[in-house]
Amino acid sequence: MIHFNQPAIVGKELHYISQAILSRHASGNGPFSQRCQALIARMLGAPSVLLTTSCTDALEMTALLLDIEPGDEVIVPSFTFVSTPNAFVLHGAKPVFVDIRPDTLNMDETRLEALITPRTRAIVPVHYAGVGCEMDVIVDIAARHGIGVVEDNAHGFCGAYRGKPLGTFGALATLSFHETKNFTCGEGGVLVINDERDSGRAEIIWEKGTNRSRFVRGQVDKYTWVDVGSSHLPSDILAAFLLAQLESRESIQSRRREIWERYYRDLEAWAGSADVRLPVVPAYCEQSFHLFYLLMPSAESRKALIRHLRASDIHAVFHYLPLHLSPMGLRYGGSHGQCPVTESVSDRLLRLPLFFDMMEQEQDRVVEALRGFRLP
Ligand SMILES: Cc1ncc(COP(=O)(O)O)c(C=O)c1O
């Protein structure tokens, strides 16, 4: 069986994990956490970053930092994971769903202004497949309306938009290190704080609402409860796992790039003849090589292709269901036809196996199986 995903193992993970255990600092914000944070901050050029237990967790921190209240509205794409709106809905906000662009499958920035109301507090772009949203336009709209931008960059770590790293456009951004992502520690994430004014409060929220981080740095002689917060820190054992992966980022990314580019090259002619659309990456976007997807001509052809690949022991998977049509989305007034591109793409998109350890012969098999597929 060729799996859809297999988390990378680069070699140093167990060594670092045992060091974290033997150092007797297995709790959060230990030496490995600090090394990961320093490395990620350097890679992004961000003033501060905090490791979290997941991207979901980091998104929940952004809702606390923005003081989201009942009745606030947050604009999110309908074509995303549930955590994008859920983090804000937890605090009583209403998710306002925006459709996606037919080319990059990112939030359609031309539809944003019509959705803004006096209650809009944030726009949450998701860089689908690690290809940047139209951030120039989104940041400009948000600034003109005095609204926050929180980038859900679960897919796009190492990607860039017009030369600037994804995750550095919003005042806040989040990353995921779930095992389906390019770099992993099983479950993990990051909150990126791009506006230095948020750094102090972010650290307090991260440390259960206390000023413990200042105490650890010797800036206060005791620590106490100073704000709302929760336990958002991962264990240093997980940070040790993550550091091993981040240190191997060049080999992980270059292998993923090879696989992605080979899919594109080898499938271009077949896709043209089978009415299948391959991913669109604008020239000014450096993508993260997170996903390779096909857009099939219809829901039926996708179903037939999944079955065809299964028969060759190849596991290819669809992706998000439209959130505005989910049971929760319907509660917020979602209706059929509200986000037509999302509805259509969600029925037709298929993700191909793509992982660091994927062997050339495995990719040959996937390409051959696809070339042998005939539309029903
Ligand atoms: C766009 C997006 N945001 C957030 C998440 C949640 O990430 P995590 O599993 O790290 O909480 C995902 C999960 O895949 C995602 O695709």
The ligand as a Gaussian input file, in Angstrom:
#p B3LYP/6-31G(d) Opt

LIG

0 1
 C       -5.794000      25.082000       7.660000
 C       -5.659000      24.341000       8.954000
 N       -5.704000      25.024000      10.098000
 C       -5.561000      24.416000      11.292000
 C       -5.373000      23.049000      11.391000
 C       -5.226000      22.412000      12.724000
 O       -3.900000      22.012000      12.949000
 P       -3.525000      21.159000      14.246000
 O       -3.855000      19.733000      13.946000
 O       -2.048000      21.386000      14.428000
 O       -4.312000      21.701000      15.384000
 C       -5.325000      22.292000      10.205000
 C       -5.113000      20.845000      10.284000
 O       -4.689000      20.178000       9.400000
 C       -5.468000      22.946000       8.966000
 O       -5.457000      22.266000       7.798000

